[in-house]
Amino acid sequence: MPEDSLTAVTDETFAELVLGNRLPVVVDFWAEWCPPCGPLAKTLAGLAGEFTGKLVIATLNMDENPVTGRAYRVMSLPTLMFFQRGVVVHTIVGSRPRSQLRQALAGSFEAYANR
């Protein structure tokens, strides 16, 4: 089970908690049998406090909620999908170091700028 500080979503609650959220939402698609999923969830839980009120970090167990994973064509675990106003704006497949995750999370709620 991923860290309790993260918002758990299911096939039934996905539309409300992710697609209907006014804040950007990062969904961690995971499974119990996935070796890098546990450490990634711990890292995300550790970073969650830095983004309180700016974005929501959610988890979705693919084994228990296969409909959403299929709908978004999640083929590998872990997969992080970044949603803004119900639209996927960024995806990360596989685990990443804490520093890269922090940078990705910070960028998920900043307005796009042509750099």
C-alpha positions in Angstrom: 0.0 0.0 0.0 1.5 3.4 -0.9 1.9 6.0 1.7 -1.2 7.0 3.5 -0.6 10.8 3.0 -1.3 10.3 -0.7 -4.9 10.4 -2.0 -6.1 6.9 -3.1 -8.4 6.9 -6.1 -10.3 4.1 -7.7 -12.1 3.5 -11.0 -15.3 4.8 -9.2 -13.7 8.0 -7.7 -11.3 8.9 -10.6 -13.6 11.3 -12.4 -14.5 13.2 -9.2 -11.0 13.3 -7.5 -8.8 13.7 -10.6 -10.7 14.9 -13.6 -12.9 17.3 -11.6 -10.2 18.7 -9.4 -9.5 22.4 -9.6 -5.9 21.7 -8.7 -3.4 19.9 -10.9 -3.4 16.1 -10.0 -0.5 13.7 -10.3 -1.6 10.1 -10.4 0.8 7.3 -9.5 -0.4 4.1 -11.2 1.1 1.2 -9.2 0.7 -2.4 -8.1 1.8 -4.5 -5.1 4.0 -6.8 -7.3 5.9 -3.8 -8.8 9.4 -3.5 -7.1 10.0 0.2 -7.8 6.4 1.2 -7.0 6.9 1.2 -3.2 10.0 3.4 -3.1 8.4 5.8 -5.6 5.3 6.1 -3.4 7.5 6.8 -0.3 9.3 9.5 -2.3 6.1 11.1 -3.5 4.7 11.0 0.1 7.8 12.8 1.3 7.4 15.5 -1.4 3.7 15.9 -0.9 4.0 18.4 1.9 6.0 20.8 -0.2 3.0 21.1 -2.7 0.1 21.3 -0.3 -2.6 23.6 -1.8 -0.8 23.6 -5.1 -1.4 20.1 -6.4 -2.8 16.7 -5.4 -0.7 13.6 -5.5 -2.9 10.5 -5.9 -2.4 6.8 -6.2 -4.3 4.2 -8.2 -3.8 0.5 -7.7 -3.9 -1.0 -11.2 -4.7 -4.5 -10.0 -7.8 -3.3 -8.1 -8.8 -0.6 -10.7 -8.0 -1.9 -14.2 -10.6 0.2 -16.0 -8.8 3.6 -15.5 -5.4 2.1 -16.4 -6.7 0.7 -19.6 -8.5 3.9 -20.5 -5.2 5.8 -20.2 -3.2 3.0 -21.8 -0.9 2.5 -18.9 1.5 -0.2 -20.0 4.3 -0.1 -17.5 4.5 0.5 -13.7 5.1 2.8 -12.1 3.6 5.5 -14.3 2.9 9.0 -13.2 0.3 11.0 -15.1 0.0 14.7 -14.6 -3.6 16.1 -15.1 -4.7 19.7 -15.4 -8.4 20.4 -15.7 -9.0 16.8 -16.6 -6.4 16.6 -19.4 -3.1 14.6 -19.3 -0.3 17.2 -19.7 2.7 15.1 -18.8 3.7 11.4 -18.2 6.6 9.8 -16.5 7.1 6.0 -16.9 9.4 4.4 -14.4 10.9 5.6 -11.1 13.0 8.8 -10.9 15.3 10.3 -8.3 13.7 12.6 -5.7 15.3 15.7 -7.3 13.8 14.9 -10.7 10.4 14.2 -9.2 10.4 17.5 -7.3 11.2 19.4 -10.5 8.4 17.6 -12.4 5.9 18.3 -9.6 6.9 21.9 -9.4 6.5 22.3 -13.2 3.1 20.7 -13.1 1.3 23.8 -11.7 3.4 26.5 -13.3 2.0 28.3 -16.3 3.6 27.2 -19.6 6.4 29.6 -20.6 8.3 29.4 -23.9 11.9 29.1 -22.6 
